[in-house]
Amino acid sequence: MNRPAPTGAAPAGLLQPLAIGALCLQKRLFMAPMAGISSVAFRRSVRRWGAGMVFTEMISSAGILYNNQRTLEYLARDADEYPIGFQLFGTKPTEMARAAEVCVAAGADLIDINMACPVRKVVKTGAGAALLAEPQAAAALVRAVAGAAGDVPVTVKLRAGLRVGDGLGLAVAPRLVEAGAQAVCLHPRYATQLYRGTADHELTERLCRSVPVPVIASGDVYDREDCDRLLAMGAAAVMVARGALGRPWIFAQILEQRTPTPEDQLEEVRRFVADAVAERGDRAVGHLRQFWPRFRRSGVLSKEMCARLMAARTSSEVPAVLRR
């Protein structure tokens, strides 16, 4: 792929090594775990453009324990996919510990425990963001996973709380560190907000001052200025989430101030599609539909191409549209 030369210096903070437990990372700009998004194909795409660390989708510990086939598919990783974090969710310490052992055996470089998911079907089971209101149970999960993971570091992803102003995320974080969490990621929205409103990174700054481990900032990260601001607040690393949807080259834009040409952008879409089809076969068609409007908004696809891709029914139709 023909890429333009960098036009500016990279932000030094993002290129400084970072240790999380025994894991040494060479970049401090990560791709966040995203349910329904973080497939092998998607992770390959953002890694091509410089993501310093990627994560699996959110993996159910119960699904691992009961050998659910779809859940076990989430354990797949490329041989050269390093470093990679496996994100787990659940409520039972023994179950989470066993799941962590399976993830380590599958090649996890880091285990992240999800205490941030605001989706009702997760929260109603007591998992995800619901754990913010149960500090003793949350700490027990961290302790169990840390004990099972050996030298593989354990981290936790938090929301600001369940309801606006309750302060549960910052209150529970020190207990999770005491229980064995070696880094904390904060998405400073409350669970009831879902993804609405603005991430309150004043909470991120407060968390950086209150725990003795690296804090990873997440939420409303779209450009280099956002990253610089979060690093200045004390964040040890920054996580991109929705900002990478339809724009996997956001990592090159932030790290190198380099935007690929329109043809290079389209070529990346083609490579992403080829990887998704190789991974999922015809199931890729439905999976890819969530990406087409994003690529349309980023300017890679025309309105006509997006419509034709949304109407595609087989995996053979998609590459033909993209050949234009």
RAGI-V755256 format. One line per field, one symbol per residue. phi: phi as a letter, one per 20 degrees, with the letter a starting at -180 (. if undefined). psi: psi as a letter, one per 40 degrees, with the letter a starting at -180 (. if undefined). burial: # if it has 16 or more other C-alpha atoms within 10 Angstrom, else .. Layout:
phi->???
psi->???
burial->???
This chain:
phi->.edffgdbfffggfdefcedmeeddecdddeffcfmdffgfffgfffgdogfbccfffdfffffgelfffffffefbffeececddddcrcdgffffffffffffeofebdddeccfefgfeffenelfgffecgffffffffffffeemeffdccdcefrecgnfmffffegffffffpfeacdddedegffldemdfefffffffgedcecgddecoldcbffffgfffffofebcdecffefnbffgfffffclcdffgfffffffffffgfffffcmfffffffgfegfffffenfdfffffffffefdcffffgffffj
psi->hhhiiieiiihddeeiihhhbehhieifhihihhhedfidddddddddeehdiiiiihhhdddddefhdddddeehiideghihhhhiiaehdddddddddddddeeheihhhhfdhehddddeeeabededegddddddddddddddebehihihhiidadiheeedddddddddddeeheihhhhfiideebeiahhgedddddddeeieihhhhihfheidddddddddeeidiihhbdeehegdeddddddefhhiiddddddddddddddddddeaeeddddddedddddddeediiddddddddeididdddddded.
burial->.........##.###..#.##...#.########..###########.################......##.##.#...#############.##########..############...##..########.#.#############..###########....###########.#############.......#.#.###.##..#.############..##.##.############################...##############......##..#..######...##...##..##....#..##..#..
